[in-house]
Amino acid sequence: MNGVILIFFISVSSSSVFSSSRTLAALAEQGHAPKLFAYIDRRGRPLIAILAASAVGLLAYLADHGNHSRVFDWLLAISGLSAIFVWGNTCLAHIRLRSAWTRQHSCRSARRRGCGAAGLGSRARSK
C-alpha cells in the first residue's frame, strides 16, 4: 500500500510542477509575471519556472510536515527579512536619486517641500 501512495505522490507532484511551470512561463511571456520566468533552454524547458514551482511545492510540503510550527516560523522570518531588504533597497535608491539630482540641478531645487507631521498642512519653507 505504501508503494501505491508513493507512486501517486510522485505522479501528482510531477504533473503539478509541469503544469504550473508552463503556466508561469506563459504568464511571463505575456508580461503578467517577471520576465525571468520566461527563460526556456534549448531543450524547451522553462528552467527558472520549474525551480520556482518546485520551491513552492517544497514549502507547501514542509508546511504540512509534523513540525509545521517551526516551518511557519522560518517562513515568517524569511518574509520579514525580505521586507528589510526591500526597505533597504528603497532607501538606497532614494539616496542615489538625491545624489544624482543635486549633481544635475541646483542645491536649492533639491530641497523637499512637503506636509508637516501627520499631514497637518504646515509647509516646509526653503530659504
N, C-alpha and C positions, 0 to 999 in steps of 0.2 A: 504493500500500500504506500510506503514512503517513496518508493521509486516512481510511482504514478504521480504523486504530488510534486516531486522534484521535476519531472518532465513537464508537468503542467505549468509550474512556476517558471521554468526556463522558456517555455513557449510563449507565455503571456508577456514576460519581460522583454524578450527579443522582438516580438511584434509591436509592443508599446514603444520601444526605443526606435524601431524602424519608422513607424508612422509619425511619432512626434518629432523626430529629427527632420524628416522630409517636410512636415508642416512648417517647422521653424525656418528651414531653408527657403521655402516658398514665400513665407511672410517677409523674410529679409530681402528677397529679390524684388518684392513689390514695395519695399520701403516701410513696412509696418513693424519691422524688428531691426535691430542693429545689423549693419552690413557685414559684420564679422561672421555672422551665421550663414551667409550666402556662399561662403567658400566651398567649392566642390573640387576634389582632387581628380587626377587623370582617370581614375577607375570609376568615377561617377558617385563617389560617396561624400556626403556633406560632413566632413570630419569634425568641425567645430560644433555643429549642431548635435552630432552624435555624442560628443563629450559632454555637452551641456545637458542633454536629455538623460544621459547615464548618471550624471552627478545629481540631478534632481531625483531620479529614481532611487539612487543610493540613500539620499537624505530621507526620502519617504520610507524606505525600508528601515533605516535606523530609528526613525521616529516611532515606528511600530514595534521596535525591539523591546524586550522586557525592561531594560533600563532607560525608558523613554524620558524620564525627568532629567537625567544627565544630558541626553542628546538635545532636549529642549533648551537646557542651559547653554550648551555650546552654540546652538543656532541663534539664540538670543544674544550671546556675546559677539558672534560674528556680525550680526546685523548692527549692533551698537558700534563695533569697530569700523564698519563700513560708513556709518554716519559720521564718525570722527574724520575719516579720510575725505568724505565729501565736503565737510565744512572746512577742512584744511586746504583742499584744492580751491574752494571758493575764495578763501582769504588770500591765498597765493595769487589767484587770478586778479583779485581786486588790487593787490599791491602792485602787480605788474602793469595793470591798466593805469593806475595813478602815476606810476613812474613814466610810462610812455606818454601820458597826457601832459605831464609837466615838461618833458623834453620837447614836445611838438608845439605847445602853446605857452602862453604866459602863465606865471605862477598865480596871478590874480584870478584867471578864469578856471583854475583847478580847484578853487575853494568850493566847498559844498554848501548849497543853500537848501535847507530842509526844515521840516517842522520840529518844534521843540520836543521835550519829553512827553511821551504819551499822546502826541499829536494835539497839543493844546492850542496850536495856532501861532505860537511865537516863532518868528523867523530869525535865523542867524544872519547877522549883517556883516558883510565883508568891508573892511576899511581900506 
